[in-house]
C-alpha cells in the first residue's frame, strides 16, 4: 500500500533511498508491485539507481523537496505514476522516468542542471514539458517516443540537443526556442 520513509533509522538520518547492495543494483523498492504511494522525508537528497524501478502500481511520490539527484532508472516502468514535482534538483539520471506510461505532469526546478539520456523516453501520456532554466544539454533520447508530447519550452541555457531527443513525438506541434 502506502510507504512512509522515516527521517531516521537506528539513530541515523536517512539521506539516501538506495539502489546498490553489494555488487548489484537491486533497488530499495524495486519490483514491488504492491506500493501505491511513497512519502519521502525532507532529509533525503539522493534517490539511487533503480530504487523504485518496476513498481508498476506506484501512483504518487511526495516529499521530493530536498532531492538533488535521481539515479539511473530510479522510477523506470512505474506505469501508474501520473505526476511528479521535485523542489530542489541537480541531476535527473539516464532513464530515470523511462516508460512511465501514465506520467502527464512533471515539474522540475531551475536548479536542475542535467537531464540524462532517455530520462523521459516512452512517457506516452506526457503532454508538455518546460525544460528548467540552467539545463545546457538535452541528451539523446530524452523524450523518445513521447507520443502525446505536444509542446516543449527550451530555455536560453540550452546549448545542445542530442540525437533523437524528440524522435517519434508525433503530437509535437510547438517548440518554444530561446531568443538568441
Long-range contacts (C-beta under 8 A, 24 or more apart in sequence): 1-34, 1-35, 1-36, 1-37, 2-35, 2-36, 2-37, 2-38, 2-39, 3-29, 3-35, 3-37, 3-38, 3-39, 4-38, 4-39, 5-38, 5-39, 5-40, 5-41, 5-44, 5-63, 6-41, 7-41, 7-42, 7-43, 8-43, 13-43, 14-41, 14-43, 14-44, 15-43, 15-44, 15-45, 15-46, 16-44, 16-45, 16-46, 16-47, 16-48, 17-44, 17-46, 17-47, 17-48, 17-51, 17-52, 18-48, 18-51, 19-47, 19-48, 19-49, 19-50, 19-51, 19-71, 19-74, 20-48, 20-49, 25-49, 25-50, 26-50, 27-51, 27-52, 27-53, 28-52, 29-55, 30-54, 30-55, 31-55, 33-57, 36-60, 37-61, 37-62, 38-62, 39-63, 40-64, 40-67, 42-66, 45-69, 46-71, 47-71, 47-74, 48-74, 49-73, 49-74, 49-93, 50-74, 50-76, 51-75, 52-78, 53-77, 53-78, 54-78, 56-80, 68-111, 69-93, 70-96, 71-96, 72-96, 72-116, 73-98, 75-100, 76-100, 82-125, 83-107, 86-112, 89-113, 89-132, 90-114, 91-116, 92-116, 92-119, 93-119, 94-118, 94-119, 94-139, 95-119, 95-121, 96-120, 97-123, 98-122, 98-123, 99-123, 101-125, 108-132, 110-134, 115-139, 115-142, 116-142, 117-141, 117-142, 117-162, 118-142, 118-144, 120-146, 121-145, 121-146, 122-146, 123-149, 124-148, 127-151, 127-171, 128-152, 128-153, 129-153, 131-155, 131-158, 133-157, 136-160, 137-161, 137-162, 138-162, 138-165, 139-165, 140-164, 140-165, 141-165, 141-167, 142-166, 143-169, 144-168, 145-169, 147-171, 150-174, 151-175, 151-176, 152-176, 154-178, 156-180
